[in-house]
Amino acid sequence: MKKLGLAALVLGAALTAFAGGNKESSGQKVLKIGVIQLVEHSALDANYQGFVDGLKEAGYVDGQNIKIDYQNAQGEQANCVTIANKLVNDKDDLIFAIATPAAQAVANLTKNIPIVVSSVTDPESAKLVKSNAAPGTNVTGTSDLTPCAAQMDLLKKLVPNAKTVAMLYCSSEQNSIFQINLAKAACDKLGLKYIDATVSNSNEIQQVTQSIVGKADVIYTPTDNMIAAGMATVAMVANQAKIPTICGESGMVKAGGFATYGINYYELGKQTAKMAVEILRDGKNPTDMPIQYLEKCDLDVNQDTAKKLGIAVPAGL
């Protein structure tokens, strides 16, 4: 009888643990947050880390009162669709999508689960929301729109004799096309000529960068995920040819680019986390939450690259 009683006690404890497996010991539900990230590179990685740290500051800790299911598509659109299907089928309480293709993949599959996005330049043109000011869908979040005009001004200050700018970007990234159009408009105002240097896959980055040599005085690349992931290759070719590269964000500068005036992706992630908390804790609806922007930008110059290029950075900068 004692053995039977002990077995029943163990079985009862196991069933209780199973039934409450998605709850804290206090009985509070453990919220499930799915994360889909397009590709690994420093900006998107910082964006994700900022999101996690922002949640933690608000009292949401992975493994305690939330469970984060992080998935990386490794730059493949097919993987985005597969991951999006998984997160939707898991019936997560909220999905965090990092970069435009990842956000589009998951937004196409659910109109019910709240989605917060980040590293998406223009959610409206990406058809994630009806408008950035009034989303009208289950999607909201933060934009990584960079100050393209200010970046062109920086280009002019650092390379005053430049006449032609090569616009290096992936032709299939909507966020890149949006930024490139802004950069071209700024070039028109500054009297700079420009040429397109587009890639459709990562294997083309070296060849396309080499094709710029002799045709342009400087390279501009926006916050393009494919170029960011292959920035070391761009820098290898460009720096050897003495062509400065003005980048969309600091991670690309650290990978060998010359300079940027851009946003901090870690802080952008923390800002996105605040929006997620408003949905999870305060019951806000994404449809009524305007897309937010990070106002502060940082100047970043790679001094080692400047030496390789033989460029003296003005003291005023």
Buried (B, 14 or more C-beta within 10 A) or exposed (E): EEEEEEEEEEEEEEEEEEEEEEEEEEEEEBBBBBBBBBBBBBBBBBBBBBBBBBBBEBEBEBEEBBBBBBBBBEBBBEBBBBBBBBBBEEEBBBBBBBBBBBBBBBBBBBEEBBBBBBBBBBBBBBEBBBEBEEBEBBBBBBBBBBBBBBBBBBBBEBBEEBEBBBBBBBEBBBBBBBBBEBBBEBBEEBEBEBEEBBBEEBEBBBEBBEBBBEEBBBBBBBBBBBBBBBBEBBBEBBBEBEBBBBBBBBBBBBBBBBBBBBBBBBBBBBBBBBBBBBBBEEEBEBBEBEBBEBEEBEEBBBEEBBEBBEBEBEEEE
